[in-house]
Amino acid sequence: MEIIMKSPNSSNSSPSSGGVRGGSLLKLIQQGEHQTQDFKYCISDSRKIARSLVAFANTDGGRLLIGVKDNGKIAGVRSEEEYYMVEAAARIYSKPMIDFTTKQHFIDGKTVLEIMIEPSADKPHLAVDENGKWWAYFRKDDENRLANKVMLEVWKKQKSPDGVLINYSEGEKILLDYLGEHEKISVSKYARIAHITYKNAEQIIINFRVLNILKDCFGDNRIDYAINEAFDRNEWETKARV
């Protein structure tokens, strides 16, 4: 087995001529597509691949198996061109650039390229679309989803050395009271019941997410917010009064 460590800042790089025979690949394919694994039959657009790289880097990391159809059938890659398109996706169509490692699998005369991405400490990573606009994505189950403003701001604040300053006022109490009796809440619902602006409601939820007081609840088309199971309100309020 031979693994190549890829850095977007490296030059004169290419996929290894070494690799690993197909036993481990078949085990991966049997898992299907999921939170940390995606199949790609072929690569025709580096921008689309950038979305997957960005989504993995922004979430739990993961792997792309290039040369595998959605149904798990092995088609194989055509040439080294797929590798260079992945490199372009990581270096040109993603920002910040994304590091990845590669592995080649050989089976039945076909080659499958495995691209591995670690979860990033430098998120949010963005991918550019065909109109030149940059978007952040995250991974949910077997889908790459567009990140909302709350998620983007949480990522930014999580890597900031400044911390989060909370003014524990009536608005924050209303949010915790509501979530003590209900499973989840949206930003717009919170703004309505607290009689505050959408922007203020959004900022409070962002701060509570950074502090792990709240967690994301993913629906089909939106993200709601719920109390994190590990949060102890009585203990937190005692500290907040000090």
Contacts in CASP RR format, 6 or more apart in sequence:
PFRMAT RR
TARGET T0000
AUTHOR 0000-0000-0000
METHOD contacts of the structure
MODEL  1
MEIIMKSPNSSNSSPSSGGVRGGSLLKLIQQGEHQTQDFKYCISDSRKIA
RSLVAFANTDGGRLLIGVKDNGKIAGVRSEEEYYMVEAAARIYSKPMIDF
TTKQHFIDGKTVLEIMIEPSADKPHLAVDENGKWWAYFRKDDENRLANKV
MLEVWKKQKSPDGVLINYSEGEKILLDYLGEHEKISVSKYARIAHITYKN
AEQIIINFRVLNILKDCFGDNRIDYAINEAFDRNEWETKARV
1 19 0 8 1.000
1 20 0 8 1.000
1 103 0 8 1.000
2 16 0 8 1.000
2 18 0 8 1.000
2 19 0 8 1.000
2 20 0 8 1.000
2 103 0 8 1.000
2 104 0 8 1.000
3 16 0 8 1.000
3 101 0 8 1.000
3 102 0 8 1.000
3 103 0 8 1.000
4 13 0 8 1.000
4 15 0 8 1.000
4 16 0 8 1.000
4 101 0 8 1.000
4 102 0 8 1.000
4 103 0 8 1.000
5 101 0 8 1.000
6 13 0 8 1.000
6 87 0 8 1.000
6 90 0 8 1.000
6 99 0 8 1.000
6 100 0 8 1.000
6 101 0 8 1.000
6 102 0 8 1.000
7 99 0 8 1.000
8 87 0 8 1.000
8 90 0 8 1.000
8 91 0 8 1.000
8 97 0 8 1.000
8 98 0 8 1.000
8 99 0 8 1.000
9 97 0 8 1.000
13 87 0 8 1.000
14 80 0 8 1.000
14 83 0 8 1.000
15 80 0 8 1.000
15 83 0 8 1.000
15 102 0 8 1.000
15 104 0 8 1.000
15 113 0 8 1.000
16 102 0 8 1.000
16 104 0 8 1.000
18 104 0 8 1.000
19 103 0 8 1.000
19 104 0 8 1.000
19 105 0 8 1.000
19 106 0 8 1.000
20 103 0 8 1.000
20 104 0 8 1.000
20 105 0 8 1.000
20 106 0 8 1.000
21 105 0 8 1.000
21 106 0 8 1.000
21 107 0 8 1.000
22 105 0 8 1.000
22 106 0 8 1.000
22 107 0 8 1.000
23 107 0 8 1.000
24 105 0 8 1.000
25 65 0 8 1.000
25 74 0 8 1.000
25 105 0 8 1.000
25 107 0 8 1.000
25 112 0 8 1.000
25 114 0 8 1.000
26 107 0 8 1.000
28 37 0 8 1.000
28 63 0 8 1.000
28 65 0 8 1.000
28 114 0 8 1.000
29 39 0 8 1.000
29 65 0 8 1.000
29 68 0 8 1.000
29 72 0 8 1.000
29 74 0 8 1.000
31 37 0 8 1.000
32 39 0 8 1.000
32 72 0 8 1.000
32 142 0 8 1.000
33 39 0 8 1.000
33 70 0 8 1.000
33 142 0 8 1.000
34 141 0 8 1.000
34 142 0 8 1.000
35 59 0 8 1.000
35 60 0 8 1.000
35 139 0 8 1.000
35 140 0 8 1.000
35 141 0 8 1.000
35 142 0 8 1.000
36 56 0 8 1.000
36 60 0 8 1.000
36 61 0 8 1.000
36 62 0 8 1.000
36 63 0 8 1.000
36 139 0 8 1.000
37 62 0 8 1.000
37 63 0 8 1.000
37 65 0 8 1.000
38 52 0 8 1.000
38 56 0 8 1.000
38 62 0 8 1.000
38 63 0 8 1.000
38 64 0 8 1.000
38 65 0 8 1.000
38 142 0 8 1.000
38 144 0 8 1.000
39 64 0 8 1.000
39 65 0 8 1.000
39 67 0 8 1.000
39 68 0 8 1.000
39 69 0 8 1.000
39 70 0 8 1.000
39 72 0 8 1.000
40 49 0 8 1.000
40 52 0 8 1.000
40 64 0 8 1.000
40 65 0 8 1.000
40 66 0 8 1.000
40 67 0 8 1.000
40 68 0 8 1.000
41 67 0 8 1.000
41 68 0 8 1.000
41 69 0 8 1.000
41 70 0 8 1.000
41 75 0 8 1.000
42 66 0 8 1.000
42 67 0 8 1.000
42 75 0 8 1.000
42 77 0 8 1.000
42 78 0 8 1.000
42 82 0 8 1.000
43 49 0 8 1.000
43 66 0 8 1.000
43 81 0 8 1.000
43 82 0 8 1.000
43 85 0 8 1.000
43 86 0 8 1.000
46 85 0 8 1.000
46 86 0 8 1.000
46 88 0 8 1.000
46 89 0 8 1.000
46 92 0 8 1.000
46 93 0 8 1.000
47 89 0 8 1.000
47 93 0 8 1.000
47 127 0 8 1.000
47 128 0 8 1.000
47 129 0 8 1.000
47 130 0 8 1.000
49 64 0 8 1.000
49 85 0 8 1.000
49 86 0 8 1.000
49 89 0 8 1.000
49 93 0 8 1.000
50 89 0 8 1.000
50 90 0 8 1.000
50 93 0 8 1.000
50 94 0 8 1.000
50 127 0 8 1.000
50 128 0 8 1.000
51 127 0 8 1.000
51 135 0 8 1.000
51 137 0 8 1.000
51 144 0 8 1.000
52 64 0 8 1.000
52 144 0 8 1.000
53 64 0 8 1.000
53 86 0 8 1.000
53 89 0 8 1.000
53 90 0 8 1.000
53 94 0 8 1.000
53 98 0 8 1.000
53 100 0 8 1.000
53 115 0 8 1.000
53 117 0 8 1.000
53 125 0 8 1.000
53 127 0 8 1.000
54 94 0 8 1.000
54 98 0 8 1.000
54 125 0 8 1.000
54 126 0 8 1.000
54 127 0 8 1.000
54 136 0 8 1.000
54 137 0 8 1.000
54 144 0 8 1.000
55 137 0 8 1.000
55 138 0 8 1.000
55 139 0 8 1.000
55 144 0 8 1.000
55 145 0 8 1.000
56 62 0 8 1.000
56 63 0 8 1.000
56 64 0 8 1.000
56 117 0 8 1.000
56 119 0 8 1.000
56 139 0 8 1.000
57 94 0 8 1.000
57 98 0 8 1.000
57 117 0 8 1.000
57 118 0 8 1.000
57 119 0 8 1.000
57 120 0 8 1.000
57 123 0 8 1.000
57 125 0 8 1.000
58 120 0 8 1.000
58 123 0 8 1.000
58 124 0 8 1.000
58 125 0 8 1.000
58 136 0 8 1.000
58 137 0 8 1.000
58 138 0 8 1.000
58 139 0 8 1.000
58 147 0 8 1.000
58 155 0 8 1.000
59 119 0 8 1.000
59 138 0 8 1.000
59 139 0 8 1.000
59 140 0 8 1.000
60 119 0 8 1.000
60 139 0 8 1.000
61 117 0 8 1.000
61 118 0 8 1.000
61 119 0 8 1.000
61 120 0 8 1.000
61 139 0 8 1.000
62 116 0 8 1.000
62 117 0 8 1.000
62 139 0 8 1.000
63 114 0 8 1.000
63 115 0 8 1.000
63 116 0 8 1.000
63 117 0 8 1.000
64 86 0 8 1.000
64 113 0 8 1.000
64 114 0 8 1.000
64 115 0 8 1.000
64 117 0 8 1.000
65 112 0 8 1.000
65 113 0 8 1.000
65 114 0 8 1.000
66 76 0 8 1.000
66 77 0 8 1.000
66 82 0 8 1.000
66 86 0 8 1.000
66 112 0 8 1.000
66 113 0 8 1.000
66 114 0 8 1.000
66 115 0 8 1.000
67 74 0 8 1.000
67 75 0 8 1.000
67 76 0 8 1.000
67 77 0 8 1.000
67 82 0 8 1.000
67 110 0 8 1.000
67 112 0 8 1.000
67 113 0 8 1.000
68 74 0 8 1.000
68 75 0 8 1.000
68 76 0 8 1.000
68 112 0 8 1.000
69 75 0 8 1.000
74 107 0 8 1.000
74 108 0 8 1.000
74 110 0 8 1.000
74 112 0 8 1.000
75 110 0 8 1.000
76 110 0 8 1.000
76 111 0 8 1.000
76 112 0 8 1.000
77 111 0 8 1.000
77 112 0 8 1.000
77 113 0 8 1.000
82 113 0 8 1.000
83 102 0 8 1.000
83 113 0 8 1.000
86 100 0 8 1.000
86 102 0 8 1.000
86 113 0 8 1.000
86 115 0 8 1.000
89 127 0 8 1.000
90 97 0 8 1.000
90 98 0 8 1.000
90 99 0 8 1.000
90 100 0 8 1.000
91 97 0 8 1.000
93 127 0 8 1.000
93 128 0 8 1.000
94 125 0 8 1.000
94 126 0 8 1.000
94 127 0 8 1.000
94 128 0 8 1.000
95 125 0 8 1.000
95 126 0 8 1.000
95 128 0 8 1.000
95 134 0 8 1.000
96 122 0 8 1.000
96 125 0 8 1.000
98 117 0 8 1.000
98 120 0 8 1.000
98 125 0 8 1.000
99 117 0 8 1.000
99 118 0 8 1.000
100 115 0 8 1.000
100 116 0 8 1.000
100 117 0 8 1.000
101 115 0 8 1.000
101 116 0 8 1.000
102 113 0 8 1.000
102 114 0 8 1.000
102 115 0 8 1.000
102 116 0 8 1.000
103 113 0 8 1.000
103 114 0 8 1.000
103 116 0 8 1.000
104 111 0 8 1.000
104 112 0 8 1.000
104 113 0 8 1.000
104 114 0 8 1.000
105 111 0 8 1.000
105 112 0 8 1.000
105 113 0 8 1.000
105 114 0 8 1.000
121 159 0 8 1.000
122 159 0 8 1.000
123 136 0 8 1.000
123 155 0 8 1.000
123 159 0 8 1.000
124 136 0 8 1.000
124 147 0 8 1.000
124 151 0 8 1.000
124 152 0 8 1.000
124 155 0 8 1.000
124 156 0 8 1.000
125 136 0 8 1.000
126 134 0 8 1.000
126 135 0 8 1.000
126 136 0 8 1.000
127 134 0 8 1.000
127 135 0 8 1.000
127 136 0 8 1.000
127 137 0 8 1.000
128 134 0 8 1.000
128 135 0 8 1.000
129 135 0 8 1.000
135 146 0 8 1.000
135 147 0 8 1.000
136 146 0 8 1.000
136 147 0 8 1.000
136 151 0 8 1.000
136 152 0 8 1.000
136 155 0 8 1.000
137 144 0 8 1.000
137 145 0 8 1.000
137 146 0 8 1.000
137 147 0 8 1.000
138 144 0 8 1.000
138 145 0 8 1.000
138 147 0 8 1.000
138 151 0 8 1.000
139 145 0 8 1.000
140 218 0 8 1.000
145 218 0 8 1.000
148 222 0 8 1.000
148 223 0 8 1.000
149 202 0 8 1.000
150 187 0 8 1.000
150 202 0 8 1.000
150 205 0 8 1.000
150 206 0 8 1.000
150 209 0 8 1.000
150 223 0 8 1.000
150 225 0 8 1.000
151 216 0 8 1.000
151 223 0 8 1.000
153 206 0 8 1.000
154 206 0 8 1.000
154 209 0 8 1.000
154 210 0 8 1.000
157 163 0 8 1.000
157 164 0 8 1.000
157 206 0 8 1.000
157 207 0 8 1.000
157 210 0 8 1.000
158 210 0 8 1.000
163 210 0 8 1.000
164 207 0 8 1.000
164 210 0 8 1.000
164 211 0 8 1.000
166 172 0 8 1.000
166 207 0 8 1.000
166 211 0 8 1.000
166 240 0 8 1.000
168 237 0 8 1.000
168 240 0 8 1.000
170 194 0 8 1.000
171 194 0 8 1.000
171 196 0 8 1.000
171 204 0 8 1.000
172 204 0 8 1.000
172 208 0 8 1.000
174 190 0 8 1.000
174 193 0 8 1.000
174 194 0 8 1.000
175 185 0 8 1.000
175 190 0 8 1.000
175 194 0 8 1.000
175 204 0 8 1.000
175 205 0 8 1.000
175 208 0 8 1.000
176 213 0 8 1.000
176 227 0 8 1.000
176 233 0 8 1.000
178 185 0 8 1.000
178 190 0 8 1.000
178 193 0 8 1.000
179 185 0 8 1.000
179 214 0 8 1.000
179 225 0 8 1.000
179 226 0 8 1.000
179 227 0 8 1.000
180 227 0 8 1.000
183 217 0 8 1.000
183 226 0 8 1.000
184 217 0 8 1.000
184 224 0 8 1.000
184 225 0 8 1.000
184 226 0 8 1.000
185 224 0 8 1.000
185 225 0 8 1.000
185 226 0 8 1.000
186 222 0 8 1.000
186 224 0 8 1.000
186 225 0 8 1.000
187 198 0 8 1.000
187 201 0 8 1.000
187 202 0 8 1.000
187 205 0 8 1.000
187 225 0 8 1.000
188 198 0 8 1.000
188 201 0 8 1.000
190 201 0 8 1.000
190 204 0 8 1.000
190 205 0 8 1.000
191 197 0 8 1.000
191 198 0 8 1.000
191 200 0 8 1.000
191 201 0 8 1.000
194 201 0 8 1.000
205 214 0 8 1.000
205 225 0 8 1.000
208 214 0 8 1.000
208 225 0 8 1.000
209 215 0 8 1.000
209 216 0 8 1.000
209 225 0 8 1.000
212 228 0 8 1.000
212 230 0 8 1.000
212 231 0 8 1.000
213 227 0 8 1.000
213 228 0 8 1.000
213 231 0 8 1.000
213 236 0 8 1.000
214 225 0 8 1.000
214 226 0 8 1.000
214 227 0 8 1.000
214 228 0 8 1.000
215 225 0 8 1.000
215 226 0 8 1.000
215 227 0 8 1.000
215 228 0 8 1.000
216 223 0 8 1.000
216 224 0 8 1.000
216 225 0 8 1.000
217 223 0 8 1.000
217 224 0 8 1.000
217 225 0 8 1.000
217 226 0 8 1.000
END
